[in-house]
Amino acid sequence: MVLISVDRVLALQFHMSYRTVVTSPRVIVTMILSWLFHFLFSCSTRFFNWNVQFCVSCVLVGIYSIVAAIAYIYIYRIVRRHQLQIHIQQQAIQGSNMAEVNTRIMVTGKRTTVNTFIFYICTCFCYLPWLICRLSTSPFLALQFHLSYKTVVTSTRVMSFPWKMNESVYKNYSTTSSSTIVVANCLINIPLMLAAILGNSLVLAAILTSPSLRSRASMILLAGLAVSDLAVGLITQPFYIAQELSLNGLIAKLSYTMSSSLIGISLATMALISVDRVLALQCHMSYYAVVTTPRVIFIMVFIWILHFFVSCIRLQLNTILKHAAYVLLGVYNAASIICYINIYRVVRRHQLQIRIQRQAAQNSNTEINIRNIATMKYAALNTFVFYICACFCYFPRVMYFLSRRDNSDANDSNTPWIFTATLIFANSAINPLLYCWRLRELRIAVKSTLAKISCSEQRENN
């Protein structure tokens, strides 16, 4: 990354003689020397204690960061100076070909510099938690953070290089059927990942910025489901794409841990939402006393901790906890089904009671009960739509596991069954659309959030 920033400085400083100064052989030799230096440095530090390794590593990282920061500051100054010179030339000579050529060259250099700066900022963002961990905690935990964030950097670059450089990252893949399936699956995951991040971020922003929404327990449960879907887009899908492209064992374990945890959290949250609707119908007079915001938050935190703990321990005790995880998923689905059957029976009974009251006497209390039952029925129908959509997305994957002859976690990357995992991830991108479609208050809040964002951008541009 430092060499790339220096390369951009040279491209702007010596744009007329850049190709004679920066040649391919010189770049290759510099890269080889960099690899040899760091390899020899890593081997030699094994003979010293941890404190010496830590100090020397921090010095190297600090030097690289300072050089890159100085390079980008220098690039900014050069770009500003060139823009001022071009502006003066355009005012002096209108329509000059030389001014137009300089403008195009300046725009091209600025765009490539912005691209490399984006890569640098992404790398700094991913390495910062590891650096903080090394400064504050044990070496073992720092190593775990380093491996995790190095994986995130790798998977992020897979998406950022084609986006900013307009080149295909898959050109070195073979044209066999298995590699074609993997590439197609990864290409499908990229827009789904972006949709999940954007949609669930808007839903969370709308709920958190609206006092009337964030004070309701049902909306807090919906926000918890949106958080798990957002984590799927931010963490699980990048790990999944990196796993499919690299076939690395560590990345596969991390991807499996995150995906199994978030799938369990999503299904548990859906079960909680169905239980919440049952309580709203059966205990509608004392509902707000039973279902409070602190209780809902406590249950959500407990579910997150439970599933991450089970997923991490399962890597060590695979046989025992595999069945425990399947039992948990079965309990969640059974609870949801029982709740929706109970909701249907309660709604039918209330409708029958209201019909009897209507026939007996027309009064204001009957009309109020009709409106309350209609509101609760519509809310229960909305959550049932969310549940049916989740079942539709999860069903093919369940059928795949049931149809396999063995119970091992075999890799299905060479078969079309790989798309069943993508369909599960698609549920995270579909859910925000369902929320805005079925929940009028949330739809209005999301529109208001988008309007605020557009107004702030227009204010910044002006």
Protein Blocks (a to p, Z undefined) as FASTA:
>chain_A
ZZmmmmmmmmmmmmmlmmmmmcfklmmmmmmmmmmmmmmmmmmmmmpcfklmmmmmmmmm
mmmmmmmmmmmmmmmmmmmmmmmmmmmmmmmmghiaklmmmmmmmmmmmmmmmmmmmmmm
mmmmmmmmmmmmmmmmcfklmmmmmmmmmmmmmmmmmmmmmmmnopafklmpcfbfklmm
mmmmmmmmmmmmmmmmmmmmmmmmmmmmmmklmmpmklmmmmmmmmmmmmmmmmmmmmmm
mmmmnopaklmmmmmmmmmmmmmmmmmmmmmmmmmmmmmmmmmmlmmmmmcfklmmmmmm
mmmmmmmmmmmmmmmmmmlmmmmmmmmmmmmmmmmmmmmmmmmmmmmmmmmmmmmmmmmp
gcfklmmmmmmmmmmmmmmmmmmmmmmmmmmmmmmmmmmmmmpmbfcdcdfklpmklmmm
mmmmmmmmmmmmmmmmmmmklmmmmmmmmmmmmmmmmmmmZZ
